[in-house]
Amino acid sequence: MSVEPSVSAAPPLPPTLRAWLIVALLAVVASLNYIDRVMLTTMRPSLVAAIPMTDAQFGLLTSVFLWVYAFMSPVGGFLADRVSRTRVIVGSLFLWSAVTWLTAHATTFHELLATRVLMGLSEACYLPAALALIADYHRGPTRSLATGLHMIGISVGQGLGGLGGVLAERHDWTYAFSLFGGIGLGYSLVLVLALRDAPVAVGAAVAPRVKFGEAVTSLFAAKSYRLALVFWGLVATSGWAVLGWLPTLLGERFHLSQGTAGLSATGYLQPATWLGLLVGGFWSDYASRRHPRGRIYVTIFGLGLAAPSILLGANTGVFWAAIAGFMLWSFGVAFINANMMPILCLIADARYRATGYGILNLFSCFIGGITIYLGGALRDAQIPVTVIFNASVLILLLCAGVLHLIRPAPAAAPAA
């Protein structure tokens, strides 16, 4: 793929205080992003008591969010590439926080459904823009660590989403939405003052305005990007299969209650994820200084650690051995999240990074939905749940093979 070096290969820059401040500011946004989307699922009894609905309707509230979020991701990424990373981030936070606050005022199922659609539309714009902005600021050997620290914010938000159920029990289901909606609206004002797009490199040519068709054509013209799309889809298949059915596996294997199984499937994995993001990010940055494919090799190592860990976790009869196995899996797959955008920076034109990540996100969510459905179909067919986990092992090994085929674009090599 031929690209303008002045556009695609910005020179490495040492990390500045502002570069790390950007990561810290966005980590808070990432936490709010996941708190606002997850907390509805944690307050089902309180919500259904206030607004009667069937289980299918309650499930639709999450499904419609995922569908809209998936298909809007490329659009959100394109806006970040064409307009401004900062404007898209601030606008996305303001809009989804307003929708979160508005959710507290819904009185019917259809009003709730409408807020979930709006939530998907507004939240889809955030992640591609945020990761692209971090990559713009961290052009040298801090890119993966910076990305990993931001991803810790996402993980924290996933865990804090449980506050929705707690607050609903102590107050009512609307309280959490009013609270976090207000926090997000206030924080968006902070970002207006503190967040800025990365400065253009001295001597760099002024890039023409990005066009969606040109961005898609440029991305898919590169064999490595097509391989990255396959890789990300396979990662999603394995990840959704494990996370979606881990509570069921633990509950059935060790005769745990629903609550205990759910907490065991999430609580133990979070610290392992945080550690994996830090280690995978730091190690990847170190390796990238010594080899153009260093980030790829470190990610392959994480996959090699994660695959056999699933075998241990899914097939042991000892509870703590199972937990240890899945903690190692969580540690290993965290290497992927710390390195996906940095790897994308090696293979895609810098003008189209956010669009490229948005397309990857679309494919990941789409494959994830199919995986959840097929897992349920296998269970209906009386297929043991361990078959799902053992298949995930093979998928991760295939992921490693696909990732090994990815080659950095020549223009991206100096930035590595």
TAQUIUR-V339381 format. One record per residue. PHI is phi as a letter, one per 40 degrees, with the letter a starting at -180 (999 if undefined). BURIAL is # if it has 16 or more other C-alpha atoms within 10 Angstrom, else .. Layout:
# TAQUIUR-V339381
((PHI	BURIAL) (PHI	BURIAL))
This chain:
# TAQUIUR-V339381
((999	.) (c	.) (b	#) (c	.) (d	#) (c	#) (c	#) (c	#) (b	#) (d	#) (c	#) (d	#) (b	.) (c	.) (c	#) (b	.) (d	.) (c	.) (c	#) (c	#) (c	.) (d	#) (c	#) (c	#) (c	#) (c	#) (c	#) (c	#) (c	#) (c	#) (c	#) (c	#) (d	#) (c	#) (d	#) (c	#) (c	#) (c	#) (c	#) (c	#) (c	#) (c	#) (b	#) (d	#) (d	.) (c	#) (c	#) (c	.) (c	.) (c	.) (b	.) (d	.) (a	.) (c	.) (c	.) (c	.) (c	.) (c	#) (c	.) (c	.) (c	#) (c	#) (c	.) (c	#) (c	#) (c	#) (c	#) (c	#) (d	#) (c	#) (c	#) (c	#) (d	#) (c	#) (c	#) (c	#) (c	#) (c	#) (c	#) (c	#) (c	#) (c	#) (c	.) (a	.) (d	#) (c	#) (c	#) (c	#) (c	#) (c	#) (c	#) (c	#) (c	#) (c	#) (c	#) (c	#) (c	#) (c	#) (c	#) (d	#) (c	#) (c	#) (d	#) (c	#) (b	.) (c	#) (b	.) (b	.) (c	#) (c	.) (c	.) (c	#) (c	#) (c	#) (c	#) (c	#) (c	#) (c	#) (c	#) (c	#) (c	#) (c	#) (c	#) (c	#) (c	#) (c	#) (c	#) (d	#) (c	#) (c	#) (c	#) (c	#) (c	#) (c	#) (c	#) (c	#) (c	#) (b	#) (c	#) (b	#) (c	#) (b	#) (c	#) (c	#) (c	#) (c	#) (c	#) (c	#) (c	#) (c	#) (c	#) (c	#) (d	#) (c	#) (c	#) (c	#) (c	#) (c	#) (c	#) (c	#) (d	#) (c	#) (c	#) (d	#) (c	#) (c	#) (c	#) (c	#) (c	.) (c	.) (b	.) (a	#) (c	#) (c	#) (c	#) (c	#) (c	#) (c	#) (c	.) (c	#) (c	#) (c	#) (c	.) (c	#) (c	#) (c	.) (c	#) (c	#) (c	.) (c	.) (c	#) (d	.) (c	.) (b	.) (c	#) (a	.) (c	.) (c	#) (c	.) (c	.) (c	.) (c	.) (g	.) (c	.) (c	.) (c	.) (c	.) (c	.) (c	.) (c	#) (b	.) (c	#) (c	.) (c	.) (c	#) (c	#) (c	.) (c	#) (c	#) (c	#) (c	.) (c	#) (d	#) (c	#) (c	#) (c	.) (c	#) (c	#) (c	#) (c	#) (d	#) (c	#) (c	#) (c	#) (d	#) (c	#) (d	#) (c	#) (c	#) (c	#) (c	#) (c	#) (c	#) (c	#) (b	#) (c	#) (d	#) (c	#) (d	#) (c	#) (c	#) (c	.) (c	#) (b	.) (f	.) (c	#) (c	.) (d	.) (c	.) (c	.) (c	#) (c	#) (c	.) (c	#) (c	#) (b	#) (c	.) (c	.) (c	#) (c	#) (c	#) (c	#) (c	#) (d	#) (c	#) (c	#) (c	#) (c	#) (c	#) (c	#) (c	#) (c	#) (c	#) (c	#) (c	#) (c	#) (c	#) (c	#) (c	.) (b	.) (a	.) (d	#) (b	#) (d	#) (c	#) (c	#) (c	#) (c	#) (c	#) (c	#) (c	#) (d	#) (c	#) (c	#) (c	#) (c	#) (c	#) (c	#) (c	#) (c	#) (d	#) (c	#) (c	#) (c	#) (b	#) (c	.) (b	.) (b	.) (d	.) (c	.) (c	.) (c	#) (c	#) (c	#) (c	#) (c	#) (c	#) (c	#) (c	#) (c	#) (c	#) (c	#) (c	#) (c	#) (d	#) (c	#) (c	#) (c	#) (b	#) (c	#) (c	#) (d	#) (c	#) (d	#) (c	#) (c	#) (b	#) (b	#) (d	#) (d	#) (c	#) (b	#) (c	#) (c	#) (c	#) (c	#) (c	#) (c	#) (c	#) (d	#) (c	#) (d	#) (c	#) (c	#) (c	#) (c	#) (c	#) (c	#) (c	#) (c	.) (c	#) (c	#) (c	.) (c	.) (c	#) (c	.) (c	.) (c	.) (c	.) (c	.) (c	.) (g	.) (c	.) (d	.) (c	#) (c	#) (c	.) (c	#) (c	#) (c	#) (c	#) (c	#) (c	#) (c	.) (c	#) (c	#) (c	#) (c	#) (d	#) (c	#) (c	.) (c	#) (c	#) (c	.) (c	.) (c	#) (b	#) (c	#) (c	#) (d	.) (c	#) (c	#) (d	.) (c	.) (c	#) (c	#))
